Amino acid sequence: MALGGFHLGQVKTEREATRIVHEAIDGGITFMDNAWEYHDGKSEERMGRALKDRRDRVFLMTKVCTHGRDARVAMQQLEQSLRRLRTDRLDLWQVHECAYYNDPERHFARGGVIEALDRAKEQGKVRFVGFTGHKDPEIHLRMLSYGYRFDSCQMPLNAFDGTFRSFERQVLPELLRQGIAPIGMKSLGGDGTAVKEKAVTASDALRYAMSLPVVTTVSGIDSMKVLRQNLKIAARFQPFTAAQMDQLRQKLAPVAADGRYELYKVTARHDADIGRAQHGFPLQDEASM
């Protein structure tokens, strides 16, 4: 299980955020997720302060958020991320939110962000590189079609996804074929609505996601209560059998089919403002007016 950086920026105080990071590490959660744009840098800053005497105990990942801009912008963001996170190197640097259908073309264009990934590795500032996205498996497959040697790929993996525009069915097998490490996210559907509406329990949702052949499942943790719940689930974790996973998928299929619990696939609600701006779409506040 990994600690999601976005939710760390939603915690009410910096002191509480630090407590969450420290207790997570002590409990065995050592994969740290983040992104340059989360809460305008607050998430990285909070994580950096929490890790100042624990950096060597974690696998630290953050994401570059060029959204189609060039390698120069990417390298500037890398330096900012390193300063915020109070480190001189990242264990993993990923291209964030490949969510638009022309993103692969823009990322692989001459002078694009993919060149920055190579440059950062050459400079010793990054160990591994990957990409992320939540919108459509087709975009992930196009990113993979360029033959670039990604080390990792992050995507939504949950029991609803299993039967609806499925990353599990379409992308996960290709990652395993290419030897790319799969990272799961949005195990509860992105905002926990499915659990609140009792479509699925948090335990079953996390257990399903963690039973898939992934290297880690990123979980949004915004309180000590949620952290301790997740640590308890992880400590008792026993993988679902294939039959149990299929049973849960089929049980949820009727409510999965219209995307109500995966709104990041069917709406722009989860698309970040920086990405919207780079693609010429209204920002979130403007879109809601």
Secondary structure, 3 states (H helix, E strand, C coil): CEECHHHHCCCCCHHHHHHHHHHHHHCCCCEECCCCCHHHHHHHHHHHHHCCCCHHHCEEEEEECCCCCCHHHHHHHHHHHHHHHCCCCEEEEEECCCCCCCHHHHHCCCCCHHHHHHHHHHCCCEEEEEEECCCCHHHHHHHHCCCCCCCEEEEECCCCHHHCCCHHHHCHHHHHHHCCEEEEECCCCCCCHHHHCCCCCHHHHHHHHHHCCCCEEEECCCCHHHHHHHHHHHHCCCCCCHHHHHHHHHHHHHHHCCCCCCHHHHCCCCCCHHHHHHCCCCCHHHHCC
